[in-house]
Amino acid sequence: MPQPCQLIDNLDDFRAKPMRRVKLDAIDTNADGGLDKDQARDALNDCRHKLSNLQELLYAQGTQALLVVFQAMDTAGKDSTIRKVFTGINPQGVNVHGFKGPSSNELAHDYLWRIHAATPQRGKIGVFNRSHYEDVLIVRVKDLAPSTVWRRRYEHINAFERMLSDEGTRVVKFYLHISKDYQKDRLQRRLDNPKKHWKFDPADLKERARWDGYMKAYEEVFMRCSTDIAPWYIVPAEKRWFRDLLVAQVLVQTLESMKPKYPKPTFDPAGIVVE
């Protein structure tokens, strides 16, 4: 029997392969891996415990960092995934940064300037709610820059993530995958519930109308920018308990592969007496 936090035994099945075409409409957004919901929730608790311990080791060691990127269409649950997965982890060791439209100051710099400034310092986990990938997604779909501009950004992004890796920051990226029908249902729920009206933006409907364009843009992102050092995972996100477990399990696996350790003391503990 697998250990609780190893309940999903085929993580690589969800990983986009470098330079291989992905067809999102062929990937089940409602997959559950054949798991039992209660068993998966128990496994998530085990993963959280492991993440907490690994985060402490990462923080104590202070020589590496982890950058976690989330991208998705509206209503896929980026906020709730971050909340569910990172619950119980020391908040001093995790920074969450949400990227919205760039400010005038940010627009006066190169498009990666604001991104680089938000990457985690050594010893910490950084979480991006949206990211530098907006500059090859929304910029492409809404025609905010010529194709000659955004097409060269795939190479920029790969080089940027390679630099982060070379300098000690591991990068792992998640796309929370939902269907257009699921999004319709979630948007309608927000309209039907007065307590959720604050989450609804009529502009979301304009973005929804561009669904096919976004799917095409995401597919090219996965083909060009899922690399061995900064992989993309396509996460079925309609069963939220499976979504949360898959993300948590990948993060545990990633941190374990980084082998964080407590640093050796610079003194002899046995030779010190506390009076």
N, C-alpha and C positions, 0 to 999 in steps of 0.2 A: 504494500500500500504506500502511495506517495505521502510525504509529509504534508501537513495542512497547507503550508504556503507554497507547495509544489503541486497543487491540485490540477492545474492546467499543465499538461505534460508536452504540449506542442507549441510553445511560444514562437518558434521560428515560422510556423504556419501563418502568423499574423504580421510577419516582418516583410516589408517591401524589398525585393531583391534589386541590387544595383543594376541600372541600365536595362531593366526588364519592364515591359509595358504592363501597367495595372489597368484592369477594367472594373471600375467601382460598381457598376450595375450588376456584375457577376458575383459580388461578395455579399453574403447574407448579413443584413444589418441587425437581424433579430436573433443571431446565433447565441447559444448558451453553452456550447461545448459538451452538451449532454450531462451537465452538472445539476445537482440538487441545490435549490436556492438556499436552504438553511445551511447546508454543508459549505457552500461557497462563502456565506457570511462568516462562518466560523473561521474559514481559511483566511478571509480578509483581516480578521482580528489578529491572527497569527502573523500575517504579513506586516501589519502595522507595528506589532511588537518588534519584529526583526528590523523594520525600517528605523524605529526609534533607537535601537542599539547601534545600528550601522551609522546613523547620523551622528551619534555621540563619538564613535570612533573617528569618523571623518573630521569632525570639529576638533577633536583632541589632537589628531595628527597634523592638521593644518597645512597640508602640502598639496591637496587635491580638492576639486570642486565638482559638482554635478549640476548640469543645466538640463531642465526638463521642459520641453516645448509642447504646448497644446494648441491644436488648430481644429476647427470644425465649422460646419454651417450653424446658423442660429438655431437655438433650442436643443442642441446636441448634448449640452450638460457639462461644459468646461468648468464652470464655477462649482457645480456640485461634485464633480469628479475630484477636483483639487481639495475640496472640503472633506470628502469622505476618505480619500487616500491618506491625507496628511494629518488627520485628526490624531492627537496624542503625541505628535513629534514636537520636540522643543522648538517653540517659535523663534528662539534666538538663532537657530541654525538653518531656518528656511525663510527665504524672501520671495514673495509673489509679486510679479510685475505685470500689469495689464497694459497692452498697447492699443491705443485708440488712434484716431487720425492725428498726424503729426502737427505740432505747433509751428508757428512762423519761424521760431528760432531753430527748430529741428529741420525744417525745410531749407534753411540756409546752410545746412551741412549735408554731407553725403548720407545716403539712406541708412547706412549701418552705424552711423555715429551714435544715435540714441540707443541702439541695440547694445553696442559694445559697453556703453556706460552702465547698463543694467545687468551685465553678466555677473555671476556670483564670485565673491572673493574666495580664496582658498579656505577650505574648511566648511564651506556652506553649500546648501542646495538652493539653486535658483529655479523658480518656476515662471515660465512665460505663458500668460493667457493671451493668445495671439502673439505674433512675433515678426521677425524679419521676413518671413514668408509672405506677409501681406503685400510685399513689394513685387512679388511675382504672381499674386492671386488677384486681389482687388484692383491693383494697378493695371493688370492685364485685362480683366473682365470688364472694367469700366473705362478702359482705354484712356487712362490717366497719363500714360507715357507711350511713345512709339515702341513698336516691337523691337527695334534695334537697341533700345535702352533696356527694356526688361529682360530680353533674351540673354544678354551677357551677364545678368545677375545670378544665374544658376552657378556659373563658374566662380563669381565673387563669393557667394554663400558657401560653396564647398571649401574654398580656400580659407574663409573666415572660420568655419567649424574645424578645419584641419589645424589652424593656428591655435584655437582654443584647446584642442586635444593635445597638441604638442606642448602646450604650456601647463597642462595638468587638469584641464576641465573636460570631463566626459560629457557628451551630448547625447540625449535620447529624445525622440520626438514621437508624439502620438496624434493621430487623426481619429477623432471620434466620429464614427460612420453611422449616419442615419439615412432613412429614405425620405423622399419628398412627401409621401403620405403621412409619415410620422411627424414631420415638421408641421404639416397642416393641422394635425390633431393637437400638438403642443401649443401652437399659436392660438387656436380656437379656445383652448383651456384658459389661456391668459386673458382673452377677451371675456370669457364667461365668468371669471372670478374677479370681483372688484379688488381683492387683495393682491392680485397679480397684474393689475393694469399698469403699474409702474414699470413692469418688465416688458411691456409691449411698446414697440415703436413702429408707427405706420411705414417708416422707411424700410423696415424689415421686409415688407411685401415687395418692394422694388428689387431688393436683393434676391428674394425668392424667385422672382420672374427671370432671374439670370442663372437659375439652377444649373442648366446644362453647361453653360460657360464655365461655372465654377468647377463642375465635375471634370471637365476637360483640363482645366488649369491644375487641379489637384493631381490628376493622373500624370501630368508631365513633371510636377514637383517630385512625386514619388520615384519616377523613373530616373530623373537626373540628380536628385539630392538625397536618396537613401544610400548611404555609404557604410562601409564596415566600421568606420569610427564615429558615425553619427546616423544611426539607422532610423527609419520611419516604421512605426507600427500602426497598422490599420485596425482599429478597435471597434467591433460591433457594439453599438452604444444604446440600442433600444431596450435591452434588458440591463438595467443599470447596475444590478448586483454583479453581473458577469463583467461588465465594463470596468467596474471598480477593482475587482479581483485581478483582471488581466493587467491593468496598469500597475497595480501594487506589486504583482509578482515579477513583472519586467524590471521594476525599480529595484526590488530586492536582488534579483539576479545581476543587475548592472553594478550595484554597489558592492556586492560580494566579489565580483570580478576585479574591482578596484583594489581589493585587499587592504582596506584601511586598518591601521593598528595604533594602539596607544604608543606615544613616543617614550623612549627610554629616558628616565630621569637624568638630569645633569648633575646629580648629587647622589651620595650614598644614603638611602633612607635608614639603613641600619645604624649609621653613625650619628644620627640626630636624635636628641632627647628633647621632648617638649616639657619644659618645667611647669 
